[in-house]
Structures are given as C-alpha cells and as structure tokens.
Amino acid sequence: MSGDHSRHDRARQAFPRRPGASGAAGGALRIFLICVALVWLVPTFGLLVSSFRDPTDIAASGWWKVFSAPGQLTAHSYETLLKNETITDSLFNTVWITVPATLLVVLIGAMAGYAFAWMDFKGRDTWFMVVVGLLVVPVQVALIPLTVLFRELGIFGDIIAAVLFHVGFGLPFAIFLLRNFFAEIPRELLEAARLDGAGEARLFATVVLPLAAPALASLGIFQFLWVWNDMLVALVFTNADSQPLTVALQQQVRQFGSNIEILATGAFISMVIPLIVFFAFQRQFVSGVMAGAVK
C-alpha cells in the first residue's frame, strides 16, 4: 500500500494539475453549448417573428427586419388563422388523435410492463423477446395490411384508425421501457404490500404506479411528440374531415404565395404545443429515461 501511495505522489509531482484548468475547460464547454443552443433556436425565433408579421412584409423582407421596424408586428395572422375552419378543425383533430393514443399507450404499456416484470406466466420471456423484436419493425411495413383491415372494419379515414395505428406501434417501446423500470422495484416492497392483503390490481394502482411516475411521464412525452408530429400515418389513415394539423399545413404549402401568414402561424402553433409539454415534464422525462436504461 505504501508503494502505491508513493507512486501516486511521484505521478502528481511529475504531472502537476494546473489550477483552474478544469474550470476553464468547463466554462468553454458551457459557452460552446450555449452557442449551439442559440443557433438551434434561430429558426424557431424567426418563425415566431414571422407569425406576427403582415404577409406583405414577409414577402418583402426577412424576419430580422423587425428589429429596425418593430411596427410590423401584428396579431392579424392569428385572427385570420382562427377564422380558417380547415386549420382550426385540424387542430382539434390532432388533439383527438394524440391524447387517446398517448393515454392508451401509457395505460396498456404500464399493465403489460408490470406483468412482464413481476407476474409468472407461461412463455413470459419468449413473449417479451417478441415485444422487443417489434421495436425494429418499420411503420411502412404495416401501412397496406392495416389499410385493408381498417376498410373491412369500416373505420378507414376516421380518427379511430389513426389512434389504433399509433397505439399498436407505440406499445412495444412502452412495454420495454416500463418493464425495465418495474423490474428495479424492490421485491421486498411488493411482498410487504401483498402481506397487507393487497391484490395485484390494488398493488399495481397504489404502489407500482406512484413509483413509476417518472417513467410514465417520459413515455407520455415520447408518445405525445411522436403522434403530434406525425404526418405519414395521418396522410394514409385520415380524410379531409379527420386530418390533423400536420396534413392541413402540408396541403396549405401548395398555395404558399396566397396564405403564407396561415403557414407561419399554424406551423408555430404546431411546434410550440409539444415544446410546452416537453418543458413541463422535463425533469420527469430525464429521470424516467435514465431509470429505463439501466437494464
């Protein structure tokens, strides 16, 4: 042991640590990350400014001109957007698709994850490997088969078709994430609850779910962002009456010259709502991802 200490002492003498070196490196890294974040936010800020400009001003100059002419800022574009039934209806359709698809994935994924983690049944590990294998199945593979199935069921073009598709493709990741989180719960805690007379349903609702709040929040954010920003599934499985905001904006692009104020305002609304949801649950999101990635 004394020899090890002497070697460490000689190493420190031979390579002395420069005072403030680590602090300077950390400060430089922070400055670099701040610069990257600011550059990343420039398009977002430009879209925000454009949503408050008149269409003639947008066509005449760049959004940065507002700094020299702040009188260009106006809420006329938002008033026009609220009078556009296509955009407002598509915004409500987005909510009707996203909220059920998120809640169903979180609820069903939590129950299945708990079953795979703590309930013994025949073929449990095999079925879990099947679920993990479904993570690599691309969405495009199921478009045509599910289109045929939904036509046979009479729901093709309805909101429920898009919801069912998102639920089906969201469950493998949800089960994988929550199963890993539930597996880390101490067995003694569950056994103590069972000794107190708690059944599986009560144990799941009163013990497991409260402990899994960070993982549930992170899963909810993942699912919400995926469904809210989706356009491929919506293009295939919705029609003019059930199309979400992403599809409505895509169709507006074809008339870019005549409705640029609707595009800028609608695109900003479509982007800011997921950002609000993410930042509202940011802390739970980070802790949930870290917990699910342990095993």
PEHUFEN-V724831 format. One record per residue. N is the residue number from 1. RES is the residue in three letters. PHI is phi in whole degrees, 0 to 359 (999 if undefined). BURIAL is 1 if it has 16 or more other C-alpha atoms within 10 Angstrom, else 0. Layout:
N_RES_PHI_BURIAL ; N_RES_PHI_BURIAL
This chain:
1_MET_999_0 ; 2_SER_295_0 ; 3_GLY_295_0 ; 4_ASP_296_0 ; 5_HIS_297_0 ; 6_SER_295_0 ; 7_ARG_294_0 ; 8_HIS_296_0 ; 9_ASP_297_0 ; 10_ARG_295_0 ; 11_ALA_294_0 ; 12_ARG_294_0 ; 13_GLN_289_0 ; 14_ALA_286_0 ; 15_PHE_235_0 ; 16_PRO_294_0 ; 17_ARG_281_0 ; 18_ARG_286_0 ; 19_PRO_296_0 ; 20_GLY_84_0 ; 21_ALA_294_0 ; 22_SER_293_0 ; 23_GLY_296_0 ; 24_ALA_294_0 ; 25_ALA_295_0 ; 26_GLY_295_0 ; 27_GLY_294_0 ; 28_ALA_295_0 ; 29_LEU_295_0 ; 30_ARG_298_0 ; 31_ILE_299_0 ; 32_PHE_297_0 ; 33_LEU_294_0 ; 34_ILE_296_0 ; 35_CYS_297_0 ; 36_VAL_298_0 ; 37_ALA_296_0 ; 38_LEU_295_0 ; 39_VAL_297_0 ; 40_TRP_294_0 ; 41_LEU_275_0 ; 42_VAL_302_0 ; 43_PRO_300_0 ; 44_THR_295_0 ; 45_PHE_295_0 ; 46_GLY_297_0 ; 47_LEU_294_1 ; 48_LEU_298_1 ; 49_VAL_296_1 ; 50_SER_297_1 ; 51_SER_291_1 ; 52_PHE_253_1 ; 53_ARG_250_1 ; 54_ASP_287_1 ; 55_PRO_304_1 ; 56_THR_294_0 ; 57_ASP_291_0 ; 58_ILE_297_1 ; 59_ALA_287_0 ; 60_ALA_274_0 ; 61_SER_207_0 ; 62_GLY_285_0 ; 63_TRP_294_1 ; 64_TRP_292_0 ; 65_LYS_294_0 ; 66_VAL_293_1 ; 67_PHE_293_0 ; 68_SER_268_0 ; 69_ALA_221_0 ; 70_PRO_296_0 ; 71_GLY_293_0 ; 72_GLN_290_1 ; 73_LEU_292_0 ; 74_THR_206_0 ; 75_ALA_263_0 ; 76_HIS_298_0 ; 77_SER_296_1 ; 78_TYR_290_1 ; 79_GLU_295_0 ; 80_THR_295_0 ; 81_LEU_296_1 ; 82_LEU_293_0 ; 83_LYS_269_0 ; 84_ASN_271_0 ; 85_GLU_295_0 ; 86_THR_298_1 ; 87_ILE_287_1 ; 88_THR_294_1 ; 89_ASP_296_1 ; 90_SER_292_1 ; 91_LEU_295_1 ; 92_PHE_294_0 ; 93_ASN_298_1 ; 94_THR_298_1 ; 95_VAL_295_1 ; 96_TRP_294_1 ; 97_ILE_276_1 ; 98_THR_288_1 ; 99_VAL_297_1 ; 100_PRO_297_1 ; 101_ALA_296_1 ; 102_THR_286_1 ; 103_LEU_296_0 ; 104_LEU_294_1 ; 105_VAL_295_1 ; 106_VAL_295_1 ; 107_LEU_292_1 ; 108_ILE_293_0 ; 109_GLY_297_1 ; 110_ALA_294_1 ; 111_MET_294_1 ; 112_ALA_291_1 ; 113_GLY_297_1 ; 114_TYR_295_1 ; 115_ALA_297_1 ; 116_PHE_291_1 ; 117_ALA_275_1 ; 118_TRP_230_0 ; 119_MET_249_0 ; 120_ASP_266_0 ; 121_PHE_211_0 ; 122_LYS_295_0 ; 123_GLY_74_0 ; 124_ARG_300_0 ; 125_ASP_294_0 ; 126_THR_295_0 ; 127_TRP_296_0 ; 128_PHE_293_1 ; 129_MET_295_0 ; 130_VAL_296_0 ; 131_VAL_298_1 ; 132_VAL_297_0 ; 133_GLY_296_0 ; 134_LEU_292_0 ; 135_LEU_297_0 ; 136_VAL_265_0 ; 137_VAL_283_0 ; 138_PRO_287_0 ; 139_VAL_299_0 ; 140_GLN_298_0 ; 141_VAL_296_0 ; 142_ALA_266_0 ; 143_LEU_298_0 ; 144_ILE_290_0 ; 145_PRO_301_0 ; 146_LEU_287_1 ; 147_THR_298_1 ; 148_VAL_297_0 ; 149_LEU_297_0 ; 150_PHE_293_1 ; 151_ARG_294_0 ; 152_GLU_295_0 ; 153_LEU_278_0 ; 154_GLY_79_0 ; 155_ILE_245_1 ; 156_PHE_294_1 ; 157_GLY_95_1 ; 158_ASP_269_1 ; 159_ILE_298_1 ; 160_ILE_297_1 ; 161_ALA_295_1 ; 162_ALA_294_1 ; 163_VAL_297_1 ; 164_LEU_297_1 ; 165_PHE_297_1 ; 166_HIS_294_1 ; 167_VAL_294_1 ; 168_GLY_298_0 ; 169_PHE_274_1 ; 170_GLY_272_1 ; 171_LEU_293_1 ; 172_PRO_304_1 ; 173_PHE_293_1 ; 174_ALA_297_1 ; 175_ILE_295_1 ; 176_PHE_297_1 ; 177_LEU_294_1 ; 178_LEU_286_1 ; 179_ARG_299_1 ; 180_ASN_297_1 ; 181_PHE_290_1 ; 182_PHE_296_1 ; 183_ALA_295_1 ; 184_GLU_272_0 ; 185_ILE_292_1 ; 186_PRO_302_0 ; 187_ARG_298_0 ; 188_GLU_300_0 ; 189_LEU_296_0 ; 190_LEU_292_1 ; 191_GLU_296_0 ; 192_ALA_297_0 ; 193_ALA_293_1 ; 194_ARG_293_0 ; 195_LEU_295_0 ; 196_ASP_280_0 ; 197_GLY_97_0 ; 198_ALA_282_1 ; 199_GLY_279_0 ; 200_GLU_297_0 ; 201_ALA_294_0 ; 202_ARG_292_0 ; 203_LEU_298_1 ; 204_PHE_294_1 ; 205_ALA_282_0 ; 206_THR_258_0 ; 207_VAL_245_1 ; 208_VAL_288_1 ; 209_LEU_299_1 ; 210_PRO_300_0 ; 211_LEU_291_0 ; 212_ALA_267_1 ; 213_ALA_306_0 ; 214_PRO_298_1 ; 215_ALA_293_1 ; 216_LEU_295_1 ; 217_ALA_294_1 ; 218_SER_295_1 ; 219_LEU_296_1 ; 220_GLY_300_1 ; 221_ILE_293_1 ; 222_PHE_305_1 ; 223_GLN_294_1 ; 224_PHE_299_1 ; 225_LEU_296_1 ; 226_TRP_296_1 ; 227_VAL_288_1 ; 228_TRP_298_1 ; 229_ASN_269_1 ; 230_ASP_289_1 ; 231_MET_231_1 ; 232_LEU_298_0 ; 233_VAL_297_1 ; 234_ALA_294_1 ; 235_LEU_297_1 ; 236_VAL_277_1 ; 237_PHE_255_1 ; 238_THR_241_1 ; 239_ASN_242_0 ; 240_ALA_296_0 ; 241_ASP_274_0 ; 242_SER_241_1 ; 243_GLN_292_1 ; 244_PRO_278_1 ; 245_LEU_294_1 ; 246_THR_299_1 ; 247_VAL_290_1 ; 248_ALA_298_1 ; 249_LEU_292_1 ; 250_GLN_298_0 ; 251_GLN_288_0 ; 252_GLN_290_1 ; 253_VAL_298_0 ; 254_ARG_295_0 ; 255_GLN_247_0 ; 256_PHE_304_0 ; 257_GLY_291_0 ; 258_SER_260_0 ; 259_ASN_220_1 ; 260_ILE_295_1 ; 261_GLU_291_1 ; 262_ILE_290_1 ; 263_LEU_296_1 ; 264_ALA_296_1 ; 265_THR_292_1 ; 266_GLY_295_1 ; 267_ALA_295_1 ; 268_PHE_292_1 ; 269_ILE_297_1 ; 270_SER_297_1 ; 271_MET_270_1 ; 272_VAL_285_0 ; 273_ILE_295_0 ; 274_PRO_299_1 ; 275_LEU_295_0 ; 276_ILE_297_0 ; 277_VAL_297_0 ; 278_PHE_295_1 ; 279_PHE_290_0 ; 280_ALA_292_0 ; 281_PHE_242_0 ; 282_GLN_298_1 ; 283_ARG_296_0 ; 284_GLN_295_1 ; 285_PHE_298_1 ; 286_VAL_295_0 ; 287_SER_293_0 ; 288_GLY_291_1 ; 289_VAL_295_1 ; 290_MET_297_0 ; 291_ALA_291_1 ; 292_GLY_284_1 ; 293_ALA_263_0 ; 294_VAL_289_0 ; 295_LYS_253_0
